Amino acid sequence: MIFYNVSNNLILKVNNKSLNLTHEPLDCQNNIMNLFGHIHRLQVVKTFGLNVGIDGHNYNLLNENDIEFYLNAIENHYDKNVFCTKNDLDLNIQTIK
């Protein structure tokens, strides 16, 4: 699968799973896993989807199996330590005090 266009909120199927394809993470949908770009290699995975930009993947295109691998990790294996934010750290510091 090769993406030829920049699109906002195009629903497509990858290995029988519906995904939302959009350009920017802020345009992602919250009721479906998302494929996005725009942020280059700054963050490859988010709780709601996968950055499919080539610069985040050593300038290689992702195939359907790559996408399925990452989405499985996001949904089933990555925990709150992978996706923590500064706010989470601030809450932990307040709890310790």
N, C-alpha and C positions, 0 to 999 in steps of 0.2 A: 504494500500500500504506500503510495507516495501522495503527499498533500501538495497540490498545485496552487491553491488559493488561500488567502486570508479570509476567514469566515467567522461570523459571530453566531453561536448557538445553532450549529448544524448537527443534528442527531445522526450518528452513524453506528454501524455494528462492527465490532471487532470480536472474532471468535464467538459469535452469537450473543454478545453482551452489548447493550445499547450504551453509547457514550456521547457526551456533548463535546463537540469540537468548537473552540472559540479562540480568539486571538489573545486576549488579556485575562489574567486570573480574576480580575474584578468583574468580568462578564460571565463567570462560571455560574452554573445552576446548582442549587443546594440539594436537589432531590435525585441527582444522578452523578456518576463519576465523570470527570472532565478531562479533556486533553487540551492543553493550551501552550502558548509560547510567550513572546513579548519580554519576559524577564531574563532572557538569555540564560546563562549558566548559574545565576545567583541561587536558585533553589530548584531542584529537580522534582521533588515530591512534596505534596501538600496533602492534608487530610481529605481534601475533596477532589484530588486528581493528580495528573502527571504533566510535567513540562516536557513536551515532545520536540522542543527546539534542538536542532542538531548541535549547537555549540555546547549544550549541556550533556552531550553524549559523545564526546570526542569527535565531533563532526561526522557522525554516522547516523543514517536514517534508522528509525526504529521500525521493526516489522511487527506483525500481529503477536507473535510469541513474546517479543520484548515487552510490548505493552501489557500483555496478560501477566507476565512475570512481575512487573512493577505494581500493577493494580492489585494483584494477590498479596504482595508484601504490604501495601498500604492498608488494605482492608483486613488482613488476617495476622500480620506479624509485627508491624511497627507499633510501638506503644507511645505513651505520652512523652517519653524522653526524646523521641525522634522529633516530635512536633511541639515541644515546649516553646514558650515565648518568654520575653522579659517579664511580663505580667505574672506568669507562673513562678518565676524565680522570686519576684517581690512577695508573692503570697507565701512561699516557703520560708523566706526570711522573717516575715511577720509571725508565722506559726512558731518558729524556733525561739523568738524573743520571749 
